[in-house]
Amino acid sequence: MLAVTALTSYLYCQRKLYLNYVLGIKEPPKPPLALGTVRHDTYEGIVNAEESIVCSITEKRALNEIKELYKKEFSEILRNSIRKNRELLEKLGIDLQEIFRKVWPLILKESESRAASLHSFMEMHLVYGRDLWEKLTPKIKSEYRIESEALQLRGIIDQLEIYEHGFVPVELKTGKAPKNDVWENHKIQLVAYALLLEECFQIPIKEGFVNYLDSQERRHVPINPFLKDEIKQLIKQTQLLLQNKEIPDFAENPNKCAGCGIRDKCYDEKLLKQLLKNGQNSNKTKDLNIT
């Protein structure tokens, strides 16, 4: 079963994908990846903590009070995320206080946004505590795992917004946002998640969003049948590549190789031939064991 990220990897560099999946050559972690991990862990913690925050508001509260409540909780969630990833961060030479200062402005904006939305909903419906949580929409699940045998695809949706009559997948991305629309690989991920949701819940998924965290922009992605057909075709192409007995050629764009974390091994033909041979021998052994 393919991971959704394998589809975007296929379009970026087929050789690197093959080395990762078939030969087991993994790219070592880098500072941007570690930063992304802290952010994702923090947002997951935020989603998991929101029910208790909302339920603790048992009477009418001023907006500033709710903002302060969210701010305090979210600050501690970020600190816990940094503690959780401390070993990796220190290994990469990343100062723990510095990463807090870098990530906190984004988390603070998130806390203020959620507090304002909650206060508005509370004022409109005049409900508090558990009733407030039960009525509040959308509910948000974080790091939502989903897979489909029919599609032979699996993935983890960053955030899934759950409404009374449907779902909206949301991807959280760091880095620069494009001038318009979303980056192509982000669109591929969203459409793949839409296919998975449709397959699992048998309801149409008409849209998704990409939240570009650094610029605090939320970009809309309409999902249509043509995009879904493209993803189904991409799944087949990726499966065929990974079943091939030959290592794909190098990427046409040499700039992709310049910053690649497995470049040295990728150029080591002797190593790759040996890994490929070992893998083929392993498969033969598995076949003999089966029979």
Stockholm file with secondary structure:
# STOCKHOLM 1.0

chainA/1-291         MLAVTALTSYLYCQRKLYLNYVLGIKEPPKPPLALGTVRHDTYEGIVNAEESIVCSITEKRALNEIKELYKKEFSEILRNSIRKNRELLEKLGIDLQEIFRKVWPLILKESESRAASLHSFMEMHLVYGRDLWEKLTPKIKSEYRIESEALQLRGIIDQLEIYEHGFVPVELKTGKAPKNDVWENHKIQLVAYALLLEECFQIPIKEGFVNYLDSQERRHVPINPFLKDEIKQLIKQTQLLLQNKEIPDFAENPNKCAGCGIRDKCYDEKLLKQLLKNGQNSNKTKDLNIT
#=GR chainA/1-291 SS CEEHHHHHHHHHCHHHHHHHHTSCCCCCCCHHHHHHHHHHHHHHHHHHHHHHHHHTCCSCCCHHHHHHHHHHHHHHHHHHHHHHTHHHHHHTTCCHHHHHHHHHHHHHHHHHHHHHHHHHHHHHHTCCHHHHHHHCSCEEEEEEEEEETTTTEEEEEEEEEEETTEEEEEEEECSCCCSSSCCHHHHHHHHHHHHHHHHHHCSCCCEEEEEETTTTEEEEEECCHHHHHHHHHHHHHHHHHHHCSSCCCCCSCTHHHHTCTTHHHHTCHHHHHHHHHHHHHHHHHHHHHHC
#=GC SS_cons         CEEHHHHHHHHHCHHHHHHHHTSCCCCCCCHHHHHHHHHHHHHHHHHHHHHHHHHTCCSCCCHHHHHHHHHHHHHHHHHHHHHHTHHHHHHTTCCHHHHHHHHHHHHHHHHHHHHHHHHHHHHHHTCCHHHHHHHCSCEEEEEEEEEETTTTEEEEEEEEEEETTEEEEEEEECSCCCSSSCCHHHHHHHHHHHHHHHHHHCSCCCEEEEEETTTTEEEEEECCHHHHHHHHHHHHHHHHHHHCSSCCCCCSCTHHHHTCTTHHHHTCHHHHHHHHHHHHHHHHHHHHHHC
//
